[in-house]
Amino acid sequence: MKNIILLFALNIICFNSYTQDIEPFEITEAWLSQIKSLAPVKTTVAIDGKKNILIFSLHTGYEHWNIPHTEAVLTIIGEKANAFTFILSKDINEFKKEKLQKYDAIILNNTCSKRDFRNLFYDVYSEDKNLTQQQAFDLSKDLENNLLDYVESGKGLMLMHGAIVMQNKSDSFGKMVGGSFDYHPKQQPIKVKLVDPSHPLVASFNRQGFTHVDEPYFFMDEYYNYNFRPLLYMDANDLDGLREKVTESTRYIAWIKRYGTGRIFYSSPSHNPQSFENKEMLQFLLDGMQYVVGDLECDDSPFGLRE
């Protein structure tokens, strides 16, 4: 009995020490230096000139505290590998046609929208008292269509964690990115597993998964068409706090896909900056950037409907 009590106490201590690591923190020079030391020194695939990437970090709904951390990490990864030039913005005017053409790819950084309409562009336009609600919706639809056309014509789009919520009630956006956000249980340690250890975009994980504390995202709508190439997954049976019992325990949390001639990369893992303190994850994100700009060729054929 004493051994059981001791083991239980040790488990509590271990879990508490794990969850303590996810406490929010301000960006410091020491933390940036740590990320720089872990970031890859070169790209996986040789580049032909630097690509221009917009990192768009506006949120109108839930504010993920890691937004500035994610922005800093992505910038460090791309610049250390000498592969990308970044523009950082929270201005929706960047999604006007003439401005989009400056970029080879866009990274949406936790661009969560308000719950009412789940439409970030509308959220911004609705604050203009000179516009009617219909005018605000029309203008927001124009920007969304610009983004859809931009990717479909051959450009890249990378979505970090909550970015999938940006236009969450739009069927067109959901079809482009591979699904819509449904819900997530509480933050907890997640055992992340590789769908295909031989796939080039998960090569950084050395054929093994990893465990980190994150929000375990569940998806709906277009997700169930599996019109993407999954990269990472979690087992729902390993999780606490599910909203309902699941019949399909394998849940994909990172994938790539084509939209027209453009490329999409989505990574749900990245809610906490502590997850970036992992050189394998940094390499994964760099490879993802190389994929969306067209440098890294790999199998991105749809997984397809499952029986």
Secondary structure as the mmCIF struct_conf table of DSSP 4:
data_model
#
loop_
_struct_conf.conf_type_id
_struct_conf.id
_struct_conf.beg_label_comp_id
_struct_conf.beg_label_asym_id
_struct_conf.beg_label_seq_id
_struct_conf.end_label_comp_id
_struct_conf.end_label_asym_id
_struct_conf.end_label_seq_id
HELX_RH_AL_P HELX_RH_AL_P1 LYS A 2 GLN A 20
TURN_TY1_P TURN_TY1_P1 ASP A 21 ILE A 22
BEND BEND1 GLU A 23 GLU A 23
HELX_RH_AL_P HELX_RH_AL_P2 GLU A 29 LEU A 38
BEND BEND2 ALA A 39 ALA A 39
BEND BEND3 VAL A 41 LYS A 42
BEND BEND4 THR A 44 VAL A 45
BEND BEND5 ASP A 48 GLY A 49
HELX_LH_PP_P HELX_LH_PP_P1 LYS A 50 LYS A 50
STRN STRN1 LYS A 51 PHE A 56
BEND BEND6 THR A 60 TYR A 62
TURN_TY1_P TURN_TY1_P2 TRP A 65 ASN A 66
HELX_RH_AL_P HELX_RH_AL_P3 ILE A 67 LYS A 80
TURN_TY1_P TURN_TY1_P3 ALA A 81 ASN A 82
STRN STRN2 PHE A 84 SER A 89
HELX_RH_3T_P HELX_RH_3T_P1 ILE A 92 PHE A 95
BEND BEND7 LYS A 96 LYS A 96
HELX_RH_AL_P HELX_RH_AL_P4 LYS A 97 LEU A 100
TURN_TY1_P TURN_TY1_P4 GLN A 101 LYS A 102
BEND BEND8 ASP A 104 ASP A 104
STRN STRN3 ALA A 105 ASN A 109
BEND BEND9 ASN A 110 ASN A 110
HELX_LH_PP_P HELX_LH_PP_P2 CYS A 112 LYS A 114
TURN_TY1_P TURN_TY1_P5 ARG A 115 PHE A 117
HELX_RH_AL_P HELX_RH_AL_P5 LEU A 120 TYR A 125
TURN_TY1_P TURN_TY1_P6 SER A 126 GLU A 127
TURN_TY1_P TURN_TY1_P7 LYS A 129 ASN A 130
BEND BEND10 LEU A 131 LEU A 131
HELX_RH_AL_P HELX_RH_AL_P6 GLN A 133 GLU A 152
TURN_TY1_P TURN_TY1_P8 SER A 153 GLY A 154
STRN STRN4 GLY A 156 MET A 160
HELX_RH_3T_P HELX_RH_3T_P2 HIS A 161 VAL A 165
TURN_TY1_P TURN_TY1_P9 MET A 166 LYS A 169
HELX_RH_AL_P HELX_RH_AL_P7 ASP A 171 VAL A 177
TURN_TY1_P TURN_TY1_P10 GLY A 178 GLY A 178
STRN STRN5 SER A 180 TYR A 183
STRN STRN6 GLN A 188 LEU A 194
BEND BEND11 VAL A 195 VAL A 195
TURN_TY1_P TURN_TY1_P11 PRO A 197 SER A 198
BEND BEND12 HIS A 199 HIS A 199
HELX_RH_3T_P HELX_RH_3T_P3 PRO A 200 PHE A 205
TURN_TY1_P TURN_TY1_P12 ASN A 206 ARG A 207
STRN STRN7 PHE A 210 ASP A 214
STRN STRN8 PHE A 218 MET A 220
HELX_RH_3T_P HELX_RH_3T_P4 ASP A 221 ASN A 225
TURN_TY1_P TURN_TY1_P13 TYR A 226 TYR A 226
BEND BEND13 PHE A 228 PHE A 228
STRN STRN9 ARG A 229 ASP A 235
HELX_RH_3T_P HELX_RH_3T_P5 ALA A 236 ASP A 238
BEND BEND14 ASP A 240 ASP A 240
BEND BEND15 ARG A 243 GLU A 244
BEND BEND16 THR A 247 THR A 247
STRN STRN10 THR A 250 TYR A 259
TURN_TY1_P TURN_TY1_P14 GLY A 260 THR A 261
STRN STRN11 GLY A 262 SER A 267
BEND BEND17 HIS A 271 ASN A 272
HELX_RH_3T_P HELX_RH_3T_P6 PRO A 273 PHE A 276
BEND BEND18 GLU A 277 GLU A 277
HELX_RH_AL_P HELX_RH_AL_P8 LYS A 279 VAL A 292
TURN_TY1_P TURN_TY1_P15 VAL A 293 GLY A 294
BEND BEND19 LEU A 296 LEU A 296
#
